[in-house]
Every structure is written in C-alpha cells, then in structure tokens.
Amino acid sequence: MNSLNLILDGNNTIFRAYHVTKGSQMVNGVNITVVTQFLRMVKGYIESFKPNHVYIVWDKRLNPTGDNYRKELVDYKGHRNIEDDVRNEIFDAIDLIIELTQHLGIKNMYPWNLEADDVAAYLTTTLEGDKVVISSDRDLLQLASENTVVFNTTKNVKVTLENFEEFTGVPKECFVDYKAILGDKSDNVIGLDRYGEVKSKRLAISKEWDTLTTDQVDILKRNRKIMDLTKSIALSEGEIESYDTQLDELVETNTFNESELRSMCDTYRLTAVTRDITSWRSLLNNKNLLEEWFSFS
C-alpha cells in the first residue's frame, strides 16, 4: 500500500488564515481566531487528501545566527514590511499552533539556515511514497514530479507533470529558468531588464542564452542559485544533517496525545477544536492503525 505524505507550507497558510478571519479573540495573549482558522484549514486538507502522514514546514530557523546564502546574493525579502503588532500576533499564534499540532501527531519541521521551501524540497525527495505539497507560493511548483503533486491554493488546482505546462506556461524543465529570467518582486529578486512574462517564457523555452549580455548571464546565474530548490540545501552547511536528524526524531516521537490536546484547548478556550477532537482522532490516529494493518498484508 503506497503511503501518502501531506506537506503543508506553514507560514504561507497562517498568513492566509490571518487575512481571511474577521475580527479576533485574544486569549492569554494569543489570537485564537487565527489558530482555529489555521487548524480548520489543515483539517480540510487532511479530509480531502486523506494522507498517511502530515508535515508542516515553517520558516522558523533552528540556527537563527546562521547565514542564508540567498541574502548574500541580493537583499532577499528585505523589502517586506509587516507591522510589528501583526508580526508578533502571527508569531505568537505559530508557537501555539506548533504545540497543538505536535499533540495531534502532526510533524513540524524547520530549516537550519534557509526557509520552509527548502525543507519541503527535502521532504519530496526523501520521504517514501507519494507527496502532496500545499501552498499558494508558485516557487514550490518546481517540486512537482512523478510522485509529487503541488496543490496551488490560489487556484485550487492540483499541479502535476501532466498539467504543469498548461498551468505555468512553460515545460517543467524550463520553470526555474523562467523564474530566474522574470525575477520575483515578492522576494525582491530582480530579473532581466525588460523581460516580462511572455518574453521570459520564450527565452526559457528557446534557451538562446547567446543572445544575452555578460551582465544578463550573471543575473541569470545568480537568480537560478536563489530559486532552484533542488540544489539549495547542498549550498547551506548543516542543512541536510539537520533535516535528517529532525526526521529521525519525528518518526520516533510524534503521536496523537488527546489528554495534552484537551488540556491546551481548555487553557486557550479553543472550544471549536475541542468539539472536533473525535474527528481529529479518526483522521490522524485511526488512520495510522489502518496503515499498520495493511503493512502486514
């Protein structure tokens, strides 16, 4: 029986949860409205895809004093301005979500020096079985493969190798080149001057690199290094070792813990989550028992 792993982009999801919630209820200094919405979204994905294992990858670095090589190449994400109160509200919610999901038996993983995208890339190439990556971040589309589907939450589309070109406008093997030519304003990565989407796609597909100037080639090489998730973790010292260690520990420790989950729900008055505990248990706990049962056949 082939195992299915759901890989959720945590920071991407919580920002979406924050922006779709109306109003906020603060309990013990945490916006539990956002927490409840996040868990509601996760539960919906689990119900839809019915995975055997669930991973949430976060941008919270385990080595916060380490260097993200992307920031040495450009002012990476340096233009993003989030008001301090909003940032603190979201980060406080993340801390609670991590603790709650640990008690649910969901596996949380973190980068060493890099980002959640890099952890997701590692998991898609390391985990056995099929994978579903969930995010609205188009950078993660490059992770689509024979056994990995990327569910784009903006369009509610499952992106596979079969529909990749239809969805992105370029073949899979041209996608990183296309992104490197175009650049990414959201990450403050500047592409080639006067190359919009159409022209960038045309060059990525034709690969007429000899038409570029030396400066343009240098920009293209730099942007590939920033954007190519298949090569990023090898460029960061300690990254792979950290992921291997986390994965080994999670296999041993993460199980559904109803008593701790109920206790936290009581502390933070998460009544909506408490009402769903039976449903969560069925989705996450009994499913693991089914997997063990089938493994004997």
Phi, psi and omega per residue, in radians:
M1 nan 2.094 -3.074
N2 -1.309 2.255 -3.111
S3 -1.379 2.537 3.085
L4 -2.026 2.214 -3.136
N5 -1.954 2.210 3.071
L6 -1.708 2.209 -3.123
I7 -2.066 1.963 -3.024
L8 -1.873 2.286 3.068
D9 -1.335 1.781 -2.976
G10 -1.137 -0.905 -3.114
N11 -1.120 -0.689 3.090
N12 -1.048 -0.736 -3.098
T13 -1.235 -0.698 -3.095
I14 -1.247 -0.554 3.060
F15 -1.177 -0.643 3.064
R16 -1.162 -0.700 3.111
A17 -1.094 -0.722 -3.126
Y18 -1.085 -0.726 -3.040
H19 -1.406 -0.291 3.111
V20 -1.658 -0.229 3.133
T21 -1.391 2.526 3.102
K22 -1.921 2.088 -3.101
G23 1.351 3.137 3.124
S24 -2.684 2.535 3.043
Q25 -2.035 2.066 -3.104
M26 -1.694 2.239 3.064
V27 -2.316 2.161 -3.117
N28 0.917 0.651 3.077
G29 1.388 0.150 -3.116
V30 -2.090 2.403 3.086
N31 -1.349 1.656 -3.060
I32 -1.328 -0.256 3.047
T33 -1.120 -0.757 3.102
V34 -1.168 -0.732 3.125
V35 -1.038 -0.816 -3.134
T36 -1.107 -0.734 3.133
Q37 -1.128 -0.724 3.112
F38 -1.033 -0.860 -3.120
L39 -1.141 -0.603 3.085
R40 -1.094 -0.709 3.127
M41 -1.164 -0.765 3.125
V42 -1.071 -0.777 -3.134
K43 -1.074 -0.675 3.111
G44 -1.098 -0.715 3.114
Y45 -1.148 -0.692 3.135
I46 -1.143 -0.737 3.107
E47 -1.110 -0.628 -3.104
S48 -1.294 -0.778 -3.018
F49 -1.706 -0.339 3.113
K50 0.905 1.001 -3.124
P51 -1.324 2.803 3.017
N52 -1.479 -0.512 -3.128
H53 -2.434 2.534 -3.134
V54 -2.171 2.240 3.097
Y55 -2.103 2.390 2.983
I56 -2.031 2.178 3.130
V57 -1.834 2.375 -3.040
W58 -2.106 2.793 3.070
D59 -1.456 -0.108 -3.105
K60 -1.184 1.940 -3.011
R61 -1.414 2.456 3.085
L62 -1.374 -0.365 3.120
N63 -2.107 1.248 -2.993
P64 -1.082 -0.359 3.126
T65 -1.588 -0.064 -3.141
G66 -1.344 2.983 -3.077
D67 -1.762 2.264 2.943
N68 -1.561 1.929 -3.010
Y69 -0.979 -0.434 3.136
R70 -1.083 -0.595 -3.119
K71 -1.303 -0.258 3.053
E72 -1.434 -0.329 -3.102
L73 -1.600 -0.669 3.119
V74 -2.538 3.019 3.029
D75 -1.377 1.205 -2.950
Y76 -1.119 2.094 -3.141
K77 1.021 0.283 -3.069
G78 -1.228 -0.297 -3.095
H79 -1.565 -0.112 -3.082
R80 -1.288 2.094 -3.133
N81 -2.024 1.977 3.080
I82 -2.034 2.240 -3.128
E83 -0.983 2.454 -3.044
D84 -0.991 -0.700 -3.101
D85 -1.187 -0.635 3.091
V86 -1.186 -0.801 3.130
R87 -1.012 -0.834 -3.119
N88 -1.118 -0.680 3.133
E89 -1.099 -0.748 3.136
I90 -1.211 -0.756 -3.109
F91 -1.151 -0.647 3.076
D92 -1.121 -0.673 3.099
A93 -1.148 -0.674 3.124
I94 -1.048 -0.779 -3.126
D95 -1.022 -0.742 3.131
L96 -1.210 -0.726 3.135
I97 -1.060 -0.728 3.137
I98 -1.056 -0.772 -3.130
E99 -1.162 -0.753 3.130
L100 -1.097 -0.803 -3.093
T101 -1.194 -0.514 3.033
Q102 -1.067 -0.723 3.113
H103 -1.231 -0.406 3.052
L104 -1.346 -0.227 -3.092
G105 1.594 0.151 3.079
I106 -1.410 2.490 -3.049
K107 -1.678 2.071 3.093
N108 -1.732 2.332 3.116
M109 -2.305 2.700 -2.987
Y110 -2.367 2.640 3.040
P111 -1.290 2.805 3.034
W112 -1.460 -1.096 3.078
N113 -2.006 -0.322 -2.901
L114 -1.716 -2.152 -3.007
E115 -2.497 2.997 3.134
A116 -1.037 -0.633 3.134
D117 -0.981 -0.678 -3.109
D118 -1.225 -0.629 3.079
V119 -1.148 -0.734 3.113
A120 -1.060 -0.745 3.117
A121 -1.066 -0.743 3.099
Y122 -1.040 -0.811 -3.092
L123 -1.133 -0.641 -3.115
T124 -1.170 -0.442 -3.141
T125 -1.738 -0.177 -3.054
T126 -1.847 -0.719 -3.085
L127 -1.213 2.475 3.049
E128 -1.378 2.677 3.109
G129 1.557 -2.873 -3.109
D130 -1.582 2.715 -3.112
K131 -2.293 2.535 2.975
V132 -2.181 2.069 3.098
V133 -1.731 2.257 -3.074
I134 -2.039 2.085 -3.137
S135 -2.996 2.766 2.974
S136 -1.653 -0.058 -3.110
D137 -1.324 2.025 -3.084
R138 -1.204 -0.332 3.081
D139 -1.031 -0.548 -3.085
L140 -1.339 -0.136 3.086
L141 -1.057 -0.483 -3.136
Q142 -1.127 -0.217 -3.136
L143 -1.437 -0.146 3.103
A144 -1.023 2.368 -3.123
S145 -2.709 -2.974 -3.132
E146 -1.070 -0.547 -3.127
N147 -2.111 0.315 3.098
T148 -2.294 2.185 3.036
V149 -1.856 2.394 3.050
V150 -1.885 2.039 3.122
F151 -1.595 1.895 3.140
N152 -1.447 1.985 -3.022
T153 -1.329 -0.307 3.100
T154 -1.200 -0.759 -3.108
K155 -1.788 -0.098 -3.044
N156 0.939 0.853 -3.096
V157 -2.160 2.370 2.992
K158 -1.489 1.978 -3.115
V159 -1.647 2.117 -3.134
T160 -2.150 3.126 3.054
L161 -1.111 -0.523 -3.088
E162 -1.223 -0.676 -3.097
N163 -1.920 0.215 -3.045
F164 -1.036 -0.878 -3.088
E165 -1.165 -0.635 3.100
E166 -1.094 -0.664 -3.081
F167 -1.386 -0.676 -3.026
T168 -1.763 -0.406 -3.099
G169 1.602 -0.022 3.092
V170 -2.444 2.675 3.030
P171 -1.080 2.735 -3.100
K172 -0.959 -0.752 -3.058
E173 -1.212 -0.171 3.132
C174 -1.827 -0.051 -2.954
F175 -1.143 -0.811 -3.122
V176 -1.120 -0.699 3.077
D177 -1.062 -0.780 3.129
Y178 -1.017 -0.830 3.138
K179 -1.123 -0.648 -3.131
A180 -1.192 -0.644 3.107
I181 -1.215 -0.813 -3.080
L182 -1.236 -0.619 -3.019
G183 1.429 3.130 -3.113
D184 -2.520 1.765 -3.107
K185 -1.081 -0.576 -3.110
S186 -1.142 -0.448 3.107
D187 -1.829 0.083 -3.126
N188 1.126 0.600 3.078
V189 -1.812 1.955 -3.072
I190 -1.467 2.259 3.116
G191 -1.561 -2.855 3.135
L192 -1.274 2.385 -3.119
D193 -1.045 2.349 3.103
R194 1.161 0.385 3.038
Y195 -1.912 1.784 3.047
G196 -1.541 -2.916 -3.060
E197 -1.067 -0.839 -3.075
V198 -1.109 -0.864 -3.111
K199 -1.149 -0.639 3.122
S200 -1.148 -0.743 3.108
K201 -1.106 -0.725 -3.116
R202 -1.077 -0.788 -3.135
L203 -1.191 -0.709 -3.136
A204 -1.063 -0.670 -3.123
I205 -1.343 -0.742 -3.100
S206 -1.330 -0.492 -3.114
K207 0.975 0.688 3.113
E208 -1.487 1.169 -3.037
W209 -1.183 -0.400 -3.119
D210 -1.229 -0.130 3.080
T211 -1.482 -0.121 -3.082
L212 -1.607 2.667 3.043
T213 -1.367 2.930 3.111
T214 -1.047 -0.724 3.125
D215 -1.112 -0.701 3.137
Q216 -1.159 -0.681 3.099
V217 -1.098 -0.701 3.124
D218 -1.110 -0.728 3.102
I219 -1.106 -0.741 -3.132
L220 -1.095 -0.789 3.118
K221 -1.082 -0.747 3.128
R222 -1.070 -0.814 -3.092
N223 -1.186 -0.605 3.050
R224 -1.064 -0.743 -3.129
K225 -1.093 -0.613 3.130
I226 -1.269 -0.694 -2.904
M227 -1.702 -0.381 -3.033
D228 -1.376 1.813 -3.085
L229 -1.304 -0.246 3.120
T230 -1.317 -0.273 -3.082
K231 -2.083 -0.152 -2.956
S232 -1.126 -0.783 -3.005
I233 -1.202 -0.415 3.093
A234 -1.271 -0.284 -3.119
L235 -1.591 -0.039 -3.081
S236 -2.101 2.026 -3.082
E237 -1.093 2.271 3.090
G238 1.539 -0.109 -3.030
E239 -1.170 -0.958 -3.089
I240 -1.100 -0.725 3.140
E241 -1.056 -0.697 3.124
S242 -1.123 -0.762 -3.126
Y243 -1.154 -0.713 3.124
D244 -1.075 -0.750 -3.128
T245 -1.144 -0.801 3.129
Q246 -1.046 -0.768 -3.095
L247 -1.118 -0.744 3.108
D248 -1.072 -0.743 -3.117
E249 -1.187 -0.659 -3.118
L250 -1.179 -0.628 3.111
V251 -1.064 -0.607 -3.079
E252 -1.457 -0.527 -2.899
T253 -1.943 -0.485 -2.965
N254 -1.431 1.957 3.083
T255 -2.442 2.808 3.103
F256 -1.196 2.164 -3.098
N257 -2.168 1.603 -3.005
E258 -1.177 -0.680 -3.094
S259 -1.123 -0.772 3.113
E260 -1.167 -0.644 3.130
L261 -1.117 -0.799 3.116
R262 -1.100 -0.688 -3.139
S263 -1.085 -0.763 3.126
M264 -1.188 -0.663 3.105
C265 -1.097 -0.657 3.090
D266 -1.166 -0.748 -3.109
T267 -1.071 -0.694 -3.066
Y268 -1.831 0.202 3.086
R269 0.914 0.812 3.127
L270 -1.577 1.192 -3.042
T271 -1.112 -0.608 -3.141
A272 -1.131 -0.640 3.118
V273 -1.243 -0.724 3.122
T274 -1.031 -0.713 3.125
R275 -1.111 -0.446 -3.071
D276 -1.674 0.038 -3.029
I277 -1.042 -0.723 3.111
T278 -1.042 -0.722 3.118
S279 -1.174 -0.740 3.086
W280 -1.054 -0.770 -3.128
R281 -1.030 -0.734 3.124
S282 -1.124 -0.719 -3.096
L283 -1.238 -0.704 -2.962
L284 -1.834 -0.579 -3.052
N285 -1.591 -0.939 -3.124
N286 -1.106 -0.564 3.123
K287 -1.049 -0.692 3.133
N288 -1.164 -0.605 3.085
L289 -1.144 -0.698 3.093
L290 -1.078 -0.706 -3.123
E291 -1.107 -0.759 3.116
E292 -1.082 -0.706 -3.123
W293 -1.071 -0.845 -3.098
F294 -1.168 -0.462 -3.104
S295 -1.169 -0.334 3.128
F296 -1.464 -0.268 -3.063
S297 -1.525 nan nan
